[in-house]
Amino acid sequence: MQAQVKTWGNSQGIRIPREVLQEADISVDDILDVKVSNGMITLVKPFRHKTLEERAAEYDGKLNLDGEFDWGERVGREIW
């Protein structure tokens, strides 16, 4: 695939097809790290930890707890 560099205000830019963005899991307004090495430009979506609210929303308010969990024998000064 090829893309053409175009003038965009006082800068330059390229348009990235929707299919490419979907495959890379990149959405509009996402922040990307730009790296240049040996004449190549690399765009990387940085890792971001989810907030507690984002994590809770994934469970839809339902935590499926199956009772107690066996962590094994204690190895230090834990109190059971």
N, C-alpha and C positions, 0 to 999 in steps of 0.2 A: 504494500500500500504506500502511496505517496501523498504528501501534503505540501501545499505551497505557502510560503511565508508571505504575509500581506501586511500592509501598513494598517495600524489600528490606533488612531489618534497620533500621539508622538512616539508610539512604540510600534513593535511588530508582533504578530501573532499567527498562530495556525489554528484551524478548526479540526477538532478530533471527532470522527463519526460516533454516533450514539452507540453503535454495536461494539466499538472498541472500548468505550467508557463502561458499558455494561459488563463486558468480559473482565475488565480490570476492577470492577466494583467501585467505580468513581462516579459521584453524583455532581450535579451543578452546585457550585459554591463550596465544594470540598477544598481543603487546603492541601497542596502537594509540595513536597520537598523537591527542589530542582538541583540536580548535580551535573557538573560538566567534567568529563574526563576523556582525554585523548580525542578531542573533537566530537565527542558524542554527548548529547543531552539526554539525561534520564529523569523522568518524573516518577516520584515514589509517594504513595499515600502513607503518611506516617502512622505508626501504631498509636492508638489512643485508648486509654482505659475507659471503660463505661462507668457512668455515674451510678450510684445506688438506685436512683429512680429508673434509669434505663434497664438495669438488671432486673429490678422488681417487675417492670412492665412486661418483660419476656415471660414471666411466670403467670401473668394475668391474675396476680393476687392469690394463686394457689400453689402452695408448696406441698409437694407429695412426700411427706415424711413417712417412712415405713417403720417407725418405731425407733428403737435404740440402735446405735451403730457401735460395733466392736472395734475399738482402736488397738486392740492387742494388749499385751502386758505392759505395765509401766516400765520406764527405762531410767527414770531419774527420781526426783522427789515429788512427783505428782501425787495428789490426793484424790482417790477414787471415791 
